[in-house]
Amino acid sequence: MTNPAPLVIAHRGASADAPENTLAAFSLAAEARADGIEFDVHVASDGVPIVFHDHDLKRIAGIKSRINRLTSSELAEIDAGSWFNRERPNAYHPAYAGERIPTLESTLRHLNDYPGELYIEIKNQDEATLLKRAEIVAKLAATSPLAPRVTVKSFSLPMMSHLAKQFPSLRTAALFQPSWRRFLHSHRELISLAAHAGVKEVSVHYSLAVHSLLDEAQKQNISVVIWTVDSSRWLKIAASAGIRGIITNHPAKLLKARDATH
């Protein structure tokens, strides 16, 4: 039986063409008809989930403050787009300078009519309050009208295990990076850890997507998504290997390549 073509999932939105994790990037991904949109979530100091990748504002806004020490109102005033225009002049757009850090609620509202899947990565901020903050994010996702299309994921297996039990209707995924190789005897163990955490999917760095991992994932009925790849050659590799989805910074490019071969 022929495997279906992999889903093309926009990494932090269409992040090669617009400032990452902004409504502009999500709009571009939706316009390109990406099968999914992935983004990162922190919890601000006032308990409001906000969409942002880094733990601090230095790279994006030149500010040293950590995300979880500012309120959502303070974060909403920060320019989250001008850096992109400076660093990527070929994709420059004057409107990007007006992009702000969105809340999770405003992001879900913005994507209300988007028919694809949404991948919410909960960032690990503070181990002492990790589960409490994760529950805030998961509750908002689980009670959203978009909940059936949402997958919540994290590098924290304890967090994912906790959320899988507390929010059984919410789809969960475990993230794994290459450094996991140092702690495992085989790639199969990674899938066993994910299964023990109760997740339905693993999101792995593409270098981890070897045959033994994919075979074990199929046995355990756990789907596999890989990150972050921008070469269209991965479309054929993913399809032949039964990989469910590809997370990419260039969704429009990969969608065009996929449509040309299917």
C-alpha positions in Angstrom: 0.0 0.0 0.0 1.3 3.4 -0.9 1.8 5.8 1.9 0.1 9.2 1.7 2.1 12.3 0.9 3.4 13.9 4.1 1.7 16.9 5.7 3.5 20.2 5.2 3.6 22.1 8.5 4.7 25.7 8.7 7.4 26.2 11.3 6.5 29.2 13.4 4.3 30.1 10.5 5.8 30.9 7.1 8.9 32.0 9.0 11.2 32.2 5.9 8.9 34.9 4.5 7.6 36.8 7.5 8.6 37.3 11.2 8.3 34.0 13.1 5.4 33.4 15.4 3.5 36.5 14.3 0.0 36.8 12.8 1.7 37.8 9.5 3.6 34.5 9.4 0.5 32.5 10.2 -1.5 34.4 7.5 1.1 33.6 4.9 1.1 29.9 5.9 -2.7 29.8 5.7 -2.7 31.5 2.3 -0.1 29.0 1.1 -2.6 26.3 2.2 -0.1 24.6 4.6 -1.5 21.5 6.1 -0.5 22.6 9.5 0.9 25.6 11.4 3.4 25.1 14.3 4.1 27.8 16.9 5.6 28.2 20.4 4.0 29.3 23.6 5.3 30.8 26.8 3.2 32.0 29.7 3.7 35.7 30.7 4.0 36.8 34.3 0.3 37.5 34.5 -0.6 34.0 33.5 -1.5 34.7 29.9 -0.1 32.3 27.2 1.7 34.2 24.5 3.2 33.1 21.2 7.0 33.4 21.2 10.0 31.1 20.8 12.9 32.4 22.8 13.1 32.6 26.6 14.2 36.2 26.3 13.7 39.2 24.0 17.3 39.7 23.0 17.3 38.1 19.5 14.0 39.5 18.4 13.8 42.9 20.1 17.3 43.6 21.5 16.0 43.5 25.1 17.6 41.3 27.7 14.4 40.6 29.8 13.0 37.1 30.1 9.6 36.5 28.7 8.1 35.1 31.9 9.1 38.3 33.8 6.8 40.6 31.7 3.1 40.8 31.5 1.2 40.1 28.4 0.3 43.8 28.1 4.0 44.7 28.3 4.9 42.1 25.7 2.1 43.3 23.4 4.0 46.6 23.0 7.2 45.0 21.7 8.1 45.2 18.1 8.4 41.6 16.9 8.9 42.3 13.2 11.6 44.9 12.5 14.4 42.4 13.2 13.2 40.4 10.2 13.3 43.3 7.8 16.9 44.0 8.9 18.1 40.4 8.6 16.1 39.3 5.6 15.9 42.3 3.2 14.8 40.1 0.3 11.6 39.4 2.2 11.2 42.9 3.5 7.7 44.3 4.0 7.0 47.6 5.8 4.0 46.2 7.6 6.3 43.7 9.4 7.6 46.5 11.6 4.2 46.7 13.2 3.9 43.1 14.1 3.5 42.4 17.8 3.8 39.3 20.1 0.4 37.7 20.0 -1.4 35.9 22.8 -2.4 32.3 22.3 -6.1 33.4 22.4 -5.7 36.0 19.7 -3.7 33.5 17.6 -6.5 30.9 17.8 -9.0 33.6 17.0 -7.0 34.7 14.0 -6.8 31.1 12.7 -10.5 30.4 13.4 -11.2 29.8 9.7 -8.0 28.0 8.9 -8.8 24.4 8.2 -5.5 22.8 8.9 -3.8 21.4 12.0 -2.3 23.5 14.7 0.8 22.4 16.6 1.4 24.2 19.9 4.8 23.7 21.5 4.9 24.6 25.2 8.3 26.0 26.0 10.1 25.0 29.2 10.5 28.1 31.3 10.7 27.3 34.9 10.8 23.8 36.2 9.1 24.8 39.5 6.0 26.0 37.7 6.2 24.0 34.6 3.1 21.8 35.0 1.0 24.7 36.2 1.9 26.8 33.2 1.4 23.9 30.9 -2.1 23.3 32.2 -3.0 27.0 31.5 -2.0 26.5 27.9 -3.6 23.1 27.5 -6.9 24.3 29.0 -7.1 27.1 26.6 -6.3 24.8 23.7 -8.7 22.1 24.9 -11.6 24.5 25.3 -11.1 26.2 21.9 -13.4 25.5 19.0 -10.2 24.5 17.2 -9.4 21.8 19.8 -10.0 18.8 17.4 -7.3 20.1 15.2 -4.8 21.0 17.9 -1.7 19.0 19.0 0.2 20.1 22.1 3.8 19.1 22.3 6.9 19.6 24.4 10.4 18.3 25.0 9.3 17.6 28.6 8.1 14.0 28.9 6.8 14.5 32.4 4.7 17.5 31.1 3.3 15.5 28.2 2.5 12.6 30.5 0.7 14.9 32.9 -1.3 16.6 30.1 -2.2 13.3 28.5 -3.9 12.3 31.8 -5.4 15.7 32.6 -6.7 16.5 29.1 -7.4 13.0 27.5 -9.3 14.6 24.6 -6.3 16.7 23.6 -3.8 15.3 21.1 -0.3 15.3 22.5 3.2 14.8 21.0 6.7 14.4 22.4 9.6 16.3 21.0 13.0 14.7 20.7 16.3 16.3 19.6 19.6 14.6 18.5 21.1 14.8 22.0 18.7 12.0 23.1 21.1 9.6 21.4 23.5 10.0 24.3 20.9 8.6 26.7 19.5 5.7 24.7 20.7 2.3 23.7 18.5 2.3 20.6 16.1 4.6 18.7 13.3 2.1 19.7 13.7 3.2 23.3 12.7 6.7 22.3 9.3 5.4 21.0 8.9 3.4 24.2 9.4 6.5 26.3 6.8 8.4 24.2 4.3 5.5 24.5 4.8 5.4 28.3 4.1 9.2 28.4 0.8 8.5 26.6 1.4 10.6 23.5 0.0 9.9 20.1 2.8 11.4 18.1 6.6 12.1 18.2 8.1 15.1 16.7 11.8 14.3 16.0 14.8 16.0 14.5 15.1 14.6 11.0 18.4 12.9 11.9 16.5 10.6 14.3 14.0 9.3 11.7 15.8 6.1 11.1 14.2 2.8 10.1 14.3 1.3 13.6 12.5 4.3 15.1 9.9 4.4 12.3 9.3 0.6 12.6 8.8 0.8 16.4 6.5 3.9 16.0 4.3 1.9 13.6 4.1 -1.0 16.0 3.1 1.3 18.8 0.6 3.2 16.6 2.5 6.5 17.2 2.8 8.8 14.2 6.1 10.6 13.3 6.6 14.2 12.3 10.1 15.5 11.5 11.7 18.9 11.9 13.0 21.2 10.5 13.6 20.5 6.8 13.5 22.9 3.9 14.7 20.7 1.0 11.9 19.2 -1.2 13.8 15.9 -1.4 12.4 15.1 2.0 9.0 14.8 0.6 9.8 11.6 -1.2 11.8 10.3 1.7 9.0 11.0 4.2 6.3 9.4 1.9 8.3 6.2 1.4 9.1 6.0 5.1 5.5 6.6 6.3 6.4 9.9 8.1 3.2 11.8 8.8 4.4 15.3 8.4 7.3 17.7 7.7 7.9 20.9 9.6 9.5 23.5 7.4 10.3 27.2 7.2 9.3 27.2 3.5 5.8 25.7 3.4 4.9 27.3 0.0 8.0 25.9 -1.6 7.4 22.4 -0.3 3.7 22.4 -1.1 4.5 23.4 -4.7 7.0 20.5 -5.0 4.6 18.1 -3.4 1.7 19.1 -5.7 4.0 18.7 -8.7 4.6 15.0 -7.9 1.2 13.9 -6.6 
